[in-house]
């Protein structure tokens, strides 16, 4: 008689297994689409009725996934969505892709993982594999998700069902590295758990990287983003130091980047954005505090990066002063409010902090972003300027916060009376212009 594991492996490999994806946002929807395009029948589960209705209409709400792809899969019966966890009782494999934000106190908010685990557990059945993709601290899968599922389902991990962790590596807006070709790290609670999860993902993704435990997989994700956070903190501090020394930080970085080994180029900016880089390292720092260890690199980099919106405010204020204008009452146009270029993602965007700080100082703030026509977030309710160049001409100061590639920077430079360029978007034009102040 075939074992539960062998039967599940067979269903995964012949793609007769049904797939569930819990959380169909920036991570979950692309994953669901990739699984469906690989030939699986996929159902997305999300508390948002709006998202579910969009999927059922065959419409995408994620910039990286076209409506055409979603509609083709919905029409073919390969992709559906629901707000009811009960649909998961009929699937064989589940990916949990729910958010893991930080609380105001700086500790991880795992309520979404807890809720997803508790809601899934009653529908867990023998021959099911579950993979957590939400970024979190090492130990979450084993210490939090596993007990919830075992106690409520009364099933044994590694025998009746299989549980693993595989960190999402989604970078919104990228076309070279996507869900399908970005290497996928997977670590299981047991060896069998890891084997089953890897076999499942291998049916849709190009390269699987198995590791020995879920803790290794959890830690790998935090290392990736801690590496970036610390190096961005380094160049942000370098920008401050170069400002004091009257040295062009952008020229320094470009010169250093000519070294073909031993150096990786990072650039400064008005702060950190996105779900991962500003947040993930703090999960690790928080976890280590419970073990009486202070993660000093993380804390220092976080302090520097968190201060960059205020440093940007100072740059804007000083630039206006040089033009004999106070910040209070001046019209400041913020260009780009997404957290990085050419996407519509606002998560942890430093532009929001910059706007709040400008408003606190009495500035009259407007914004333009071709990807975000309306801002209703973090107690800010604004509309993007319709006529960009008219808004640029009207502003006392234009602050380039996100350097979208669609902007006509020569025209913006010609139309503006004063620009604070935090991203070196103007390049040599900005360096040579008396009306441009660079970070």
Buried (B, 14 or more C-beta within 10 A) or exposed (E): EEEBBEBBBEBBEEBEBBBBBBBBBBBBBBBBBBBBBBEBBBBBBBBBEEBBEBBEEBEBBBBBBEBEBBBBBBEEEBBBBBBEBEBBEEBBBBBBBBBBEBEEEEBBBBEBBBBBBBBBBBBBBEBBBBBBBBBBBBEBBBEBBBEBBBEBBEBEBBBBBBBBBBBBBBBBBEEEEBBBEBEBBBBBBBEBBBBBBBBBBBBBBEEBEBBEBBBBBBBBBBEBBBEBBBBBBBBBBBBBEBBEEEEBBBEBBEEBEEEEEEEEEBBBBBBBBBBBBBBBBBBBBBBBBEEEEEBEBBBBBBEBBBBBBBBBBEBBBEBBEEEEBEBEEBBBBBBBBBBBBBBBBBBBBBBBBBBBBBBEBEBBBBBBBBBBEEBEBEEBEBEBBEEBBEBBBBBBBBBBBBBBEEBEBEEBBEBBBBBBBBBBBBEEBBBEBEBBBBB
